[in-house]
């Protein structure tokens, strides 16, 4: 239908028949799209790779809900992300994982479990 900032004749979207043009003409529509920018938050994960426990450090809003996902995208653990968080990952199988947090874009959210 158009791209952000592109002028688009709405009539053509509603009435593809050119014979109907004079009966149903609409003024052009300007499409605008905006996505609020969310700053990235630094996340330190250590040790990485890890066996039993990982430590997460950063500055996060209070009670930030987070989760760990495996590489196919399946959620394997939920937790609350605090400025200094210790997580027991001993029950996770060996592999690569990503951490995602609500309302926060994390820098380098990956870790390896041995």
C-alpha positions in Angstrom: 0.0 0.0 0.0 2.9 2.4 0.4 5.9 3.2 2.5 6.3 5.6 5.5 6.5 9.2 4.2 5.2 8.2 0.7 2.2 10.0 -0.7 -0.4 7.5 -1.7 -3.7 8.2 -3.6 -6.3 6.6 -1.3 -8.8 6.5 -4.2 -6.7 4.0 -6.0 -6.6 1.7 -2.9 -10.4 1.9 -2.6 -11.5 2.0 -6.3 -9.2 0.3 -8.8 -11.7 1.0 -11.5 -10.6 4.2 -13.3 -14.2 4.8 -14.6 -15.3 5.3 -11.0 -12.7 8.1 -10.3 -14.8 11.2 -10.4 -17.5 9.8 -8.1 -15.2 8.6 -5.3 -12.0 10.7 -5.3 -10.3 11.1 -2.0 -7.3 13.4 -1.3 -3.9 11.8 -1.0 -2.9 10.2 2.2 0.5 10.5 3.7 1.7 7.4 5.6 3.8 8.0 8.7 5.3 5.3 10.9 7.2 5.8 14.0 8.7 3.3 16.4 9.7 4.6 19.8 13.4 4.1 20.3 14.4 2.0 23.3 18.0 2.4 24.3 20.1 -0.6 24.7 21.1 -1.6 28.2 24.5 -3.1 28.8 24.4 -6.6 30.2 27.4 -8.5 31.6 27.0 -12.2 31.8 29.8 -14.2 33.5 31.2 -16.8 33.4 30.5 -17.4 29.8 30.5 -20.3 28.9 29.1 -21.6 32.2 28.3 -24.9 33.9 26.1 -24.3 36.9 25.5 -20.6 37.6 25.6 -17.4 35.6 25.8 -13.9 37.1 24.0 -11.0 35.3 25.0 -7.4 35.9 23.6 -4.2 34.6 21.3 -1.3 35.4 17.6 -2.4 35.0 14.3 -1.0 36.0 13.0 -2.5 39.3 11.2 -5.9 38.9 12.1 -6.3 35.2 10.7 -9.6 34.0 13.0 -11.6 31.8 13.3 -15.1 30.3 15.9 -17.4 28.8 15.3 -18.9 25.4 17.1 -21.7 23.6 18.1 -21.2 19.9 14.9 -22.6 18.5 13.1 -19.8 20.4 11.5 -21.9 23.2 11.3 -20.3 26.6 13.2 -22.4 29.1 13.3 -20.2 32.2 11.5 -17.1 33.7 13.1 -14.8 36.2 13.2 -11.3 37.6 16.2 -9.3 36.4 17.8 -7.2 39.1 21.0 -5.1 38.8 22.9 -8.1 40.1 21.2 -11.4 39.4 22.5 -14.9 40.1 20.8 -17.7 38.1 21.1 -21.4 38.5 21.3 -22.9 35.0 22.4 -26.4 36.1 19.1 -28.0 34.8 19.5 -26.5 31.3 21.0 -28.8 28.6 24.3 -27.8 27.0 23.8 -25.2 24.2 23.5 -21.6 23.3 20.9 -19.3 24.9 19.5 -15.8 24.7 18.1 -13.6 27.5 15.2 -11.3 26.8 13.7 -8.7 29.2 10.4 -6.9 29.0 10.8 -3.2 28.0 14.6 -3.5 27.8 16.8 -4.2 24.8 19.9 -6.0 26.1 23.4 -5.7 24.6 25.0 -9.1 24.0 22.3 -11.2 25.7 23.9 -14.5 24.7 25.6 -17.2 26.8 26.7 -20.8 26.4 25.9 -23.6 28.8 28.4 -26.4 28.9 
